[in-house]
Amino acid sequence: MSSVVGAFAALVAVAVLGYLVGVFRVLRAEDELVLSRLAFFVATPALMFTTVARADLGSIFSPVLLTNLASLFVVQVLYLGIAVLLWRRDRSRATIGVLAASYVNAGNLGVPVAVYVLGDGALVAPVVLFQLLVMVPVAFAVLDGDRLGSGRRVSLRAVLTRPLRNPVTVATLLGLLVATIGVELPEVLLRPVDLVAAAAVPVSLVAYGLSLSGARQSIRLGPGPDLALAVALKAFVQPAIAYAFGRWVLGLHGGELLGPTLLAALPTAQNVYVYAVHYRTGRRLARSAVLTSTLLAIPVMMAISGLLG
């Protein structure tokens, strides 16, 4: 078994541990929220800051960003073409569907994959930044402007500054600033940050497994056509486009294709469900897409790792 598949097996083992502690009631399903908040607000920002601050800028703005943009564009055009032009979905529901089909779980699951499978946590930084600084504000602008959706209108300033209230974004931008100006921070300051950052991967994976244990009693999936389209695009088409773009446009081969393809295969982020709840539209679609794509992600990513690793 290759080192890449071995690294992925380690991630799966920790996620299985999270699943088991949920099944045997060591932790409750609702404890997943506590672990996720710890990872999102504390550990993952620390990891992103230390990783990006020490990274070579060339590795941050790698082919991962270009392949991510290419696969996002194709997937979103396909979803909108089918959902809006053929199925006549309203603007709010189509926006949630687009996010469900293309917004990857770069924070909770992408960081562990980048660190342990790809060996470079900085690779996920451009994906995090693009999603939070570009995709989310655009989606919120559409949803806030749709009177058939939430009915809530917010100022342009609130839409533009919302990503800057996200701790992962802020930590990544601060790390990018440190890397750009070449400041070497004292070890005495970085040591406690490194200690907290070390918790990001295991806590995220345990929370991920715990969420799957709660999914056993889950709600019914749906709506059918919208869910099938979103999950098919997310789980299969997006990584396929990333592979094709990297292979035949950027000229990448073998292991060089692993990072872009693997990160494109990440499941739908849980944030999409949060946004759907906030705007009171597409909640069932978002919730079902997160669950279904998450269950498909592990076998899909392990297959990609085995083929390209």
N, C-alpha and C positions, 0 to 999 in steps of 0.2 A: 504493500500500500504506500502510495507516494506521501511525501511530507505534507502536501496540501490537504489531501484527504484525511491524513492523520490529524492535522490541526482542526479540520472541520468536525471530525469525530469527537474531539475534546469539547468543542462548543456544544455539540448535540448532547453529550453526556451531562453537561451542566444544566442544559435546558430540560433534559429528562429528570434530573434531580428536582428541579423546580416543579415539574409535573407531578412527581411522586409525593413531594411534601404537601402538595395540594390534595392529591387523591387520598392520602392517609391522614388528612386534617392536621398535619403538623402546623401548617399555615392555612388560613382561610382564603377563599377566592378573593374576598375584598381586600386582603393584605397586599394583593398585587398592585393596588393603587398606591399604597405606601412605598413599596419597593420601586415602582416606576417613578414616583415623584422624587425619591432619593437619588435615583440614577439620573433623572432628567435635570433636576435643579441643582444638584451638588456634584455627583461623581463624574458624569459625562462632560459638563463644562470644564472641570479640572483636567480631565484627560484631553479634551480638544485643545485647551490652552497650552498645556505642556508639549503636546505632540506637534502642533502647528508652530509654536515658538521655536522649537528646535529643528524644524524640518527645513530641507532645501526647497526654496520656492519653486524650483523646476518640478519637484515631485508633487507639489500641491496642485499646480496647474498642468496636470498631465493629460494624456489622451482620455482619461476618465471623464473629464468635463465635456469634451467634444462629443464623445459617444453618448454620454448622458443626454446632452441637448438634442442630438439627432434622434435617439430613440423616443425621447419625450415628444418631440414635434410630430413624428409619425403616428405614435399611439394616440395623441390628443386629436389629431386631424381625423384619424379613423373613427374614434369614438364619437366626435361631434358630427361627422358625416352621417353615421348610422343613426345615432340617437336623435339628432335635431332634424336632419333632412328626411329620413325615412320614418322614424317613429314619432316625430313631432313633440319631443319632450320639451317642457318649458325650460327657461334659462337657468333657474336655480337648480333644478334637478339635473340638468345636463352638466352644470358646473361641478356638482358633487360627484357625478359619474366620471367626469374627466379626472378629478383628483383621485378617485378610487382606482382608476386604471393606470395612473402614472406617478403618483406621489409615493416615493419609496420610503421605507422605514430606515432612513439613514442614521438616525440618532440611536435608537435602542438596539437595533440588530446590525446596522451597518458598521458601527464602531467595532463591536466584537469581531465581525468578519474581516474588516480591514486590518485590525491589530493581529489577530491570531492566524488567519488564513493567508492574507496577503503580506503580512509582516510590516505594514506601514499604515498607521492610523491616519496619516495626513491625506491619504488617497480619498477618503470620504469627505474631506473638508469642502471641496468645491461643490459637491452635491448638496451638502447641508446649506451652504451659503446661497446657492441658486434657488433652492426650494423656498427658503425662508425670506430671502430678500426680493425675489422676483415672482415666483409662482403664487405664494400666499397673498401678497398684496393685490395682485391682479385678480385672483379668485374672490377676495373679499370685496374689491371694488365692484365686481359684477353682482355678487350676492347682496351687497348693501344697496345697490342701485335697482334691485328687482323688487318692485312693489308687490309682486305675486309671491315673493319669498318671505323673508323675515318681517318686512315692513319697517325695519329699522334703518334709518339713514344716519350715517356718521360722517364726520368731516374728513376731508382729504388728508389732513394732518394726522388724524388717528389711524387711517389706513396705512400711510407711509411709515409711521413710527412704530407700528405694531411689531414688526420683526425685531426691532431693537429692544423690545421688552422680553425677548426670548433669551434665556441664559446661555443656551448652546450657541446661538448666533453671536451674542456679545463676546463670549469666551473665545470663539473662533476668530472673530475680528481682532480682538486684543492680541491673540497669538500671532496673527498675520502681521499686525503692526510691529510686534517685537522682532519677528523674523525679517521684516522688510528693512528696518533701521539698523539691524545687526546688534542690538543690545544684548549683552550677556548678563542675565540675572544671577544674583548671588545664590549659591547652592543652599544656603541657610533659609532662603525664602522659598525655593522650589521644593525642598524636601517634604514639607507638610502637604503641598499641593500634589506631589507625586504619590504620597501615601493615600490621599483621598481618591486620586485618579485610578489607583490600582483596584478600587472597588467597582468601577464603572462596568467592566465586562461581566464579572460574576453576578453582580446584582441585577443587571439588565437581563441576563440569561435566565436567572432564577425567576424573575418577574414574568418573563416570556413563557416559561414552562408552566408557571402557576396560572397564567391566563388561559392556557390550553386546557388545564384541568377543569376550570370553570366552564369551559365551552362545551363540556359533555352534557350539561343540562341546558344547553343553549336554546334560544329562541329559533323559530323557523326562519329559514333563509328566504331571500327574495329581495325585490321582485325578480322573477325568473330571467327574462330576456336581458334586462339591464345588468343583472349580476353576472350572467354568463359572459356577456360581452366584456365587462370590466375586468373580470378575473382572467379570461383568456388573453386579453391584451397585456395585463400586468404580469402574469406568470410565464407566458410563452412568447408573445410577440415582442415585448420590450427587450428581453435579453437577446432574442434572435436578431433584432434590428441593431442592437449594440454590437453584437458579434460581426454582423455583415458590414457595418460601417467601419469598425476597427480593422477588419480583415481586408476589405477590398477598397476602402477609401484612404485609410491611414497606413495601410500596409503592415499591420501588426501580425505577428505569428506566434503560435504556441502559447508559452506562458505569458507573453505580453498582452494577450487577449483576455487572460483570466480576470484581471481586476475590473476592466470595464464591463465585461459580460456578467460577472458575478454580482457586482453592485446594481446592475440593471435588473437582476432577478430578485432583488429584495422584495418582500411583500408590501402591501399597502400599509402606510403608516396609520397608527391609531389616531393621530391628529385629525384625520379626515372625518372620523366619527364625531370627534369633539366639535368640529366646524359644522357638521350636519345638525347636531343637536342645537348649537347656538343659533343657527339660521332657520331651524324648524323645517327642514326640507331634506328629503333623501336619507332619512335616518336608517331605515331598514337596509337600503342599498349599501350605505357606508359600513354599517356594522357587519353585514354579511360578507362584504368584500374583504374587510380586514381579517375576519375569521378564515374564510376560504383560502385566500391568497397566502395566509400565514401557514396553514396546514400543508399547502402545496410547496411552499418555499424551500423547506429542508430537502426533500427528495430532488427537486429541480436543481438547487445549488450544489448538492453533492454530486449529481450527474455532471454538471458543468465542471466542477473541480476535478472529477475523474478524467474527463475528456481533455481538458486544457492544462491541467496541472502537471 
